[in-house]
Amino acid sequence: MKLDILVFGAHPDDAELGAGATIAKEVANGKKVGIIDLTRGELGTRGSAEIRDNEALAAAKILGISVRENLEFADGFFVNDKKHQMAIIRMIRKYRPEIVLCNAIDDRHIDHGKGSKLVSDACFLSGLMKIDSKMEGDDQWQDPWRPKQVYHYIQWKNLEPDFVIDVSGFIDIKRKAILAYSSQFHDPNSDQPETPISSKTFLDSVDFRARDLGRLIGVDHAEGYTAERYPAVRNLFDLV
């Protein structure tokens, strides 16, 4: 299956928090979108890997994406080396996306910045024809593929975006997808320990950020991204 957009997240729920409304909008526009989670989030204070597996599937249905996979890297301990790069290269060559979205380039959680650089490096390497990415015992050759663009969504830190996307009308889908992770986010009846993302204030901040970015371009809601290579437009009238 060829995808238009492939979204990577270090943990289940990263993609929803950073790019959930963008994903929902592109799906509504007829684009094929997939999510690859690098880890199962097994070190999270609340819930468990098994619970988060089920929550990720529920969120995927809400977003309407075409595919979701988990590479099962070690939460907190994966590194940017050949083994991990090759696993991502296989996914890129398998789905051949035009655009890759991935973690914030700098963030509170160490996996976010690591995941960002790991995916970015793998996107470049995936285009090199002399890299053989087939698994041991597998005769299926994977043709080289390099996405046209790699964009990084924004997470905990208020990074300055290089561009923003109008996601008005899709913020409710994003919120439903986030709340599919009921083990992680605000639940006044939960007896689980409090974490930085389990407060009502955090959930409110997701909406506040979207509203504030929307304010900057005169719409209800927007999501921001940083770009490794600036996207080009054909003429000035392509800019909103």
Number of C-alpha atoms within 10 A of each C-alpha: 10 16 18 19 24 27 25 26 27 32 26 27 23 22 27 28 20 25 26 25 29 23 29 25 21 18 19 14 9 9 16 20 25 24 25 22 22 25 22 23 25 19 13 16 13 21 16 15 17 12 17 24 16 13 21 26 18 18 24 19 14 17 25 18 21 16 17 17 15 18 15 16 18 15 16 18 10 18 16 15 11 11 10 17 19 19 17 25 26 21 19 27 21 16 18 22 24 17 17 25 26 30 31 28 21 20 18 11 14 12 23 23 17 22 23 25 19 21 26 23 16 23 24 14 19 27 17 13 12 10 14 15 21 16 13 6 6 8 8 9 11 18 18 20 22 21 19 12 18 25 25 25 25 24 23 18 11 11 16 10 15 14 15 18 20 21 24 18 13 19 23 14 20 28 19 16 27 26 20 23 23 17 19 26 21 19 14 9 6 14 8 13 8 14 14 11 13 20 15 13 11 16 17 10 12 19 16 13 16 23 20 16 21 21 13 12 14 13 16 17 25 27 26 25 24 20 16 13 10 12 12 7 9 7 7 7 7 8 7 8
